[in-house]
Amino acid sequence: MGNPLAEDLDRVLAQMGPLWEGLRGARVFLTGGTGFFGCWLLETLLWANDRQGLDVSVVLLTRNAQAFGGKAPHLSGHPAVSVVDGDVRTFPFVDGGFSHVIHAATTSSAAVDPILMFDTIVAGTRRALEFARRAGASRFLFTSSGAVYGRQPVDLTHVPEAYQGGPDTCQPGHAYAEGKRAGEMLCAIYADARLQPTIARCFTLVGPYLPLDAHFAAGSFIRDGLRGGPICIAGDGTPHRSYLYGADLAVWLWTILLRGQPMRPYNVGSDAALSIAELAQRVARQFTPQPEVRIARPASEGTAAERYVPSTARARQELGVTLTVDLDEAVTRTIEWHRRRDRSPYAGH
């Protein structure tokens, strides 16, 4: 059976076009290669490598190589990939030179201890930057987050990169956001004539490899729908989000790595906002029979809806990236991938 992502991967191959030449003969070091970001980066890079003969090699750092082999054997077992075990904060430096380093290892799980989360992000970023410097890498990609802006003002519909807000430093629950801010600062400290860090501030995403058992609303709603419903909203359904599909994410990240201006952050996401309640209804309509949508509590009158929606003008205008898969199609593809994954040797478990 072929790769169930083949259609997406062919589209990414075409969208990137000649940009793939920037990775010809590259040796890439990737942290976080087993998560949502890493799997999409690996899928797309290896697809291009095999079809365009790029002669790329990838060293992937993971906390559990055996688990990754079970999740995505076609990625972990690819001849261009070497998988090494290690903690991102302390991993032994791999021998030899590298042209590109992508640091995508982190955790945004609300269940993680704030100290562990903050330390993993900050110490891990410093370790990855130090490795990149010693390995002679010229390009470095840090997957940051829109969380660095803190709470989005209610009168700001789309937050731009120039917004100078920030999370509340006295709230332990903001350890993830503060860790990402510190990671960006480390990129600035390490930047020099040789090492050129680029920063992707990523917002909300959807697509194959999105966990269905984590704190992601889209994943939870798809899980509920696959189980026959009801689709349950934990809050009042009023917060606004926007969703970028995994294949588009990969194009944006590769483009930022290869063409992005060093130390000029780029928002990565969709600017098509909708409420969590609207998202639940959009997911519900993908199933037959259509499951019930349940909202845990009513919305408070007179309270403005919380927003987490980027302005993507900088990335679109400067790098030429775009959103090619709308939300309904993104949800459809994600549902179908999860339905097929147990029947395919190419999809994760």
C-alpha positions as CSV (number, residue, x, y, z in Angstrom):
1,M,0.0,0.0,0.0
2,G,1.3,3.4,-0.9
3,N,1.9,6.3,1.4
4,P,-1.6,7.8,2.3
5,L,0.0,11.2,2.3
6,A,1.2,10.9,-1.3
7,E,-1.2,13.6,-2.7
8,D,-0.1,16.1,0.0
9,L,3.5,15.2,-0.5
10,D,3.3,15.7,-4.3
11,R,1.7,19.1,-3.7
12,V,4.5,20.1,-1.3
13,L,7.1,18.9,-3.8
14,A,5.6,21.2,-6.5
15,Q,5.0,24.2,-4.2
16,M,8.6,24.2,-3.1
17,G,9.9,23.8,-6.6
18,P,13.5,25.0,-7.0
19,L,13.8,25.8,-3.3
20,W,14.6,22.1,-2.8
21,E,17.9,22.7,-4.5
22,G,19.0,24.6,-1.3
23,L,19.0,21.2,0.4
24,R,21.0,19.3,-2.3
25,G,23.7,17.4,-0.5
26,A,22.6,18.8,2.8
27,R,23.3,17.1,6.1
28,V,20.4,18.0,8.4
29,F,20.1,17.6,12.2
30,L,16.5,17.5,13.5
31,T,15.3,17.6,17.1
32,G,11.7,16.8,17.7
33,G,11.5,14.7,14.6
34,T,8.9,12.3,16.0
35,G,6.3,14.9,16.7
36,F,3.8,16.7,14.5
37,F,6.3,19.2,13.1
38,G,9.1,16.6,12.7
39,C,7.0,14.0,11.0
40,W,5.7,16.5,8.4
41,L,9.3,17.8,7.8
42,L,10.6,14.3,7.4
43,E,7.8,13.2,5.2
44,T,8.2,16.1,2.8
45,L,12.0,16.1,2.8
46,L,12.3,12.4,2.2
47,W,9.7,12.5,-0.5
48,A,11.6,15.3,-2.3
49,N,14.9,13.5,-1.7
50,D,13.7,10.3,-3.3
51,R,12.1,12.0,-6.4
52,Q,14.7,14.6,-7.0
53,G,17.9,12.8,-5.9
54,L,18.9,15.5,-3.5
55,D,21.4,13.2,-1.7
56,V,20.2,14.5,1.7
57,S,21.0,12.8,5.0
58,V,19.1,13.4,8.2
59,V,20.2,12.7,11.8
60,L,17.1,12.7,14.0
61,L,17.3,13.1,17.8
62,T,14.5,11.5,19.8
63,R,14.0,10.4,23.4
64,N,12.9,6.9,22.2
65,A,14.1,5.6,18.9
66,Q,12.3,2.3,19.3
67,A,9.0,4.0,19.8
68,F,9.5,6.1,16.7
69,G,10.2,3.0,14.7
70,G,6.9,1.7,15.7
71,K,5.1,5.0,15.0
72,A,6.5,5.7,11.6
73,P,8.7,2.8,10.3
74,H,8.9,4.3,6.8
75,L,10.5,7.4,8.2
76,S,12.8,5.9,10.9
77,G,13.9,3.1,8.5
78,H,14.6,5.3,5.5
79,P,18.2,4.9,4.3
80,A,18.7,8.7,4.5
81,V,17.7,8.8,8.1
82,S,19.8,8.0,11.2
83,V,17.9,8.0,14.5
84,V,19.8,8.7,17.8
85,D,18.5,8.5,21.3
86,G,19.0,11.4,23.7
87,D,17.5,14.2,25.8
88,V,17.5,17.5,23.9
89,R,19.0,19.2,27.0
90,T,22.0,16.9,27.2
91,F,22.4,14.9,24.0
92,P,26.0,14.0,23.0
93,F,27.1,15.9,19.9
94,V,27.0,13.9,16.8
95,D,30.3,13.7,14.9
96,G,30.8,15.5,11.6
97,G,29.6,18.7,10.0
98,F,26.0,19.7,9.4
99,S,24.6,22.3,7.0
100,H,21.2,22.8,8.6
101,V,19.8,22.3,12.1
102,I,16.1,22.3,12.8
103,H,15.1,22.6,16.5
104,A,11.5,21.4,16.8
105,A,11.8,19.6,20.1
106,T,9.6,20.8,22.9
107,T,6.4,19.9,24.7
108,S,3.3,22.1,25.0
109,S,1.3,19.6,27.1
110,A,-0.5,21.3,30.0
111,A,0.2,18.2,32.1
112,V,4.0,18.7,32.1
113,D,5.5,20.3,35.2
114,P,6.2,24.0,34.4
115,I,9.8,23.7,35.6
116,L,10.4,20.7,33.3
117,M,8.7,22.4,30.4
118,F,10.7,25.7,30.8
119,D,14.0,23.8,31.3
120,T,13.4,21.6,28.3
121,I,12.7,24.5,26.0
122,V,15.5,26.8,27.2
123,A,18.2,24.3,27.9
124,G,17.3,22.3,24.8
125,T,17.4,25.4,22.6
126,R,20.8,26.4,23.9
127,R,22.1,22.8,23.4
128,A,20.8,22.8,19.8
129,L,22.4,26.2,19.1
130,E,25.7,25.2,20.6
131,F,25.6,22.0,18.5
132,A,24.8,24.0,15.4
133,R,27.7,26.3,16.0
134,R,30.2,23.5,16.6
135,A,28.9,21.5,13.6
136,G,29.5,24.4,11.3
137,A,25.8,24.8,10.3
138,S,24.9,28.0,8.5
139,R,21.1,27.8,8.8
140,F,19.1,27.1,12.0
141,L,15.3,27.0,12.3
142,F,13.7,27.5,15.7
143,T,10.0,26.5,15.9
144,S,8.8,29.1,18.3
145,S,5.1,29.9,19.1
146,G,2.5,32.6,18.9
147,A,2.3,32.2,22.6
148,V,5.2,34.6,22.9
149,Y,2.8,37.5,22.4
150,G,0.9,36.7,25.5
151,R,-2.9,37.4,25.6
152,Q,-4.0,38.9,22.3
153,P,-5.9,42.2,22.9
154,V,-9.6,41.9,22.1
155,D,-9.4,44.8,19.6
156,L,-6.5,43.2,17.7
157,T,-8.1,40.8,15.3
158,H,-4.7,39.4,14.0
159,V,-1.5,39.7,15.9
160,P,1.5,40.8,13.8
161,E,5.2,40.1,14.5
162,A,5.7,43.7,15.6
163,Y,3.3,43.4,18.5
164,Q,5.3,43.9,21.7
165,G,3.0,42.1,24.2
166,G,4.1,39.2,26.3
167,P,2.8,36.6,28.8
168,D,2.4,37.2,32.5
169,T,5.7,36.3,34.0
170,C,4.1,35.6,37.4
171,Q,1.9,32.8,36.1
172,P,3.5,29.3,36.1
173,G,1.0,28.3,33.4
174,H,2.9,30.5,31.0
175,A,6.1,28.5,31.3
176,Y,5.7,27.3,27.7
177,A,5.4,30.9,26.3
178,E,8.2,32.3,28.4
179,G,10.4,29.3,27.4
180,K,9.8,30.1,23.7
181,R,10.6,33.8,24.3
182,A,13.9,32.8,26.0
183,G,14.6,30.5,23.1
184,E,14.3,33.3,20.7
185,M,16.6,35.4,22.8
186,L,19.2,32.6,22.7
187,C,18.9,32.5,18.9
188,A,19.8,36.2,18.9
189,I,22.7,35.7,21.2
190,Y,24.1,32.9,19.1
191,A,23.6,34.6,15.7
192,D,26.7,35.6,14.0
193,A,28.2,35.9,10.5
194,R,28.3,32.0,10.2
195,L,25.2,30.9,12.1
196,Q,22.0,32.4,10.9
197,P,19.0,31.4,13.1
198,T,15.5,31.8,11.7
199,I,12.3,31.8,13.8
200,A,8.9,30.5,13.0
201,R,6.2,31.6,15.4
202,C,3.7,28.8,14.9
203,F,0.0,29.1,15.8
204,T,-2.8,26.4,15.7
205,L,-2.4,23.4,13.3
206,V,-4.4,20.5,12.1
207,G,-3.5,17.5,9.9
208,P,-2.2,13.9,10.0
209,Y,0.0,13.2,13.0
210,L,-2.0,15.6,15.1
211,P,-2.5,13.8,18.5
212,L,-6.1,13.0,19.3
213,D,-5.4,12.5,23.0
214,A,-3.7,15.7,23.8
215,H,-5.0,19.2,24.6
216,F,-5.6,20.2,21.0
217,A,-9.2,21.1,20.4
218,A,-9.2,20.0,16.7
219,G,-7.7,16.6,17.7
220,S,-10.1,16.1,20.5
221,F,-13.1,16.9,18.3
222,I,-11.9,14.5,15.6
223,R,-11.4,11.8,18.2
224,D,-14.9,12.3,19.5
225,G,-16.4,12.2,16.0
226,L,-14.5,9.0,15.2
227,R,-16.0,7.4,18.3
228,G,-19.5,8.4,17.2
229,G,-19.8,11.4,19.4
230,P,-20.8,13.5,21.2
231,I,-18.2,16.1,20.4
232,C,-17.5,17.8,23.7
233,I,-16.3,21.4,24.2
234,A,-14.7,21.8,27.6
235,G,-15.3,25.5,27.9
236,D,-17.9,27.9,26.5
237,G,-16.8,27.6,22.8
238,T,-16.1,31.3,22.3
239,P,-12.3,31.5,21.9
240,H,-11.2,32.2,18.3
241,R,-8.5,30.2,16.6
242,S,-7.3,29.6,13.0
243,Y,-5.9,26.4,11.6
244,L,-3.0,25.7,9.2
245,Y,-2.8,22.3,7.6
246,G,0.3,20.1,8.1
247,A,1.3,20.1,4.4
248,D,1.2,23.9,4.3
249,L,3.1,24.0,7.6
250,A,5.9,22.0,6.0
251,V,6.2,24.4,3.1
252,W,6.2,27.4,5.4
253,L,8.9,25.9,7.7
254,W,11.2,24.8,4.8
255,T,10.8,28.2,3.2
256,I,11.7,30.0,6.4
257,L,14.7,27.8,7.0
258,L,16.0,28.3,3.4
259,R,14.9,31.9,2.6
260,G,13.9,33.6,5.9
261,Q,15.8,36.6,7.1
262,P,17.8,35.7,10.2
263,M,16.4,36.9,13.4
264,R,13.2,38.2,11.7
265,P,10.4,36.1,13.1
266,Y,7.6,34.9,10.9
267,N,4.1,34.0,12.0
268,V,3.1,30.6,10.7
269,G,-0.6,29.9,10.6
270,S,-3.9,30.8,9.0
271,D,-5.6,34.1,9.3
272,A,-9.1,32.6,8.8
273,A,-10.5,32.8,12.4
274,L,-13.4,31.0,13.8
275,S,-14.7,30.1,17.3
276,I,-14.1,26.8,19.0
277,A,-17.8,26.1,18.8
278,E,-17.8,26.8,15.1
279,L,-14.8,24.4,14.7
280,A,-16.7,21.7,16.6
281,Q,-19.7,22.1,14.2
282,R,-17.4,22.0,11.2
283,V,-15.9,18.8,12.4
284,A,-19.3,17.3,13.3
285,R,-20.5,17.9,9.7
286,Q,-17.7,15.6,8.4
287,F,-19.4,12.5,10.0
288,T,-22.6,10.5,9.1
289,P,-24.7,10.4,11.2
290,Q,-23.7,13.9,12.4
291,P,-22.8,13.7,16.1
292,E,-24.1,16.0,18.8
293,V,-22.0,19.0,19.9
294,R,-22.0,19.6,23.6
295,I,-20.7,22.8,25.2
296,A,-19.7,22.5,28.9
297,R,-20.9,25.9,30.0
298,P,-22.7,28.9,28.5
299,A,-20.8,32.0,27.4
300,S,-20.7,34.9,29.8
301,E,-22.6,37.9,28.6
302,G,-20.6,41.0,27.8
303,T,-17.3,39.2,27.8
304,A,-15.2,39.6,24.6
305,A,-14.0,36.4,23.0
306,E,-10.4,35.5,23.6
307,R,-8.4,35.3,20.4
308,Y,-5.2,33.5,19.2
309,V,-5.0,34.5,15.5
310,P,-2.0,35.6,13.6
311,S,-1.4,38.1,10.9
312,T,0.6,36.3,8.2
313,A,1.2,39.3,5.9
314,R,5.0,39.2,6.6
315,A,5.5,35.6,5.6
316,R,3.1,35.9,2.6
317,Q,4.6,39.1,1.2
318,E,8.3,38.4,1.9
319,L,8.5,34.6,1.4
320,G,5.6,34.0,-1.0
321,V,4.0,31.3,1.1
322,T,0.3,30.8,1.1
323,L,-2.5,28.7,2.6
324,T,-3.6,26.1,0.0
325,V,-5.8,23.8,2.1
326,D,-8.9,25.3,3.7
327,L,-10.2,24.1,7.1
328,D,-12.9,21.8,5.9
329,E,-10.6,20.0,3.5
330,A,-7.9,19.9,6.2
331,V,-10.3,18.2,8.6
332,T,-11.5,15.8,6.0
333,R,-7.9,14.7,5.2
334,T,-7.1,14.4,8.9
335,I,-10.1,12.2,9.6
336,E,-9.4,10.0,6.6
337,W,-5.7,9.6,7.6
338,H,-6.7,8.5,11.1
339,R,-9.2,6.0,9.6
340,R,-6.6,4.5,7.3
341,R,-3.6,4.5,9.6
342,D,-4.2,1.0,11.0
343,R,-4.4,-0.4,7.5
344,S,-1.3,1.2,6.2
345,P,2.4,0.6,6.9
346,Y,3.1,4.2,6.1
347,A,1.1,6.0,8.8
348,G,1.8,6.3,12.5
349,H,0.2,4.7,15.4
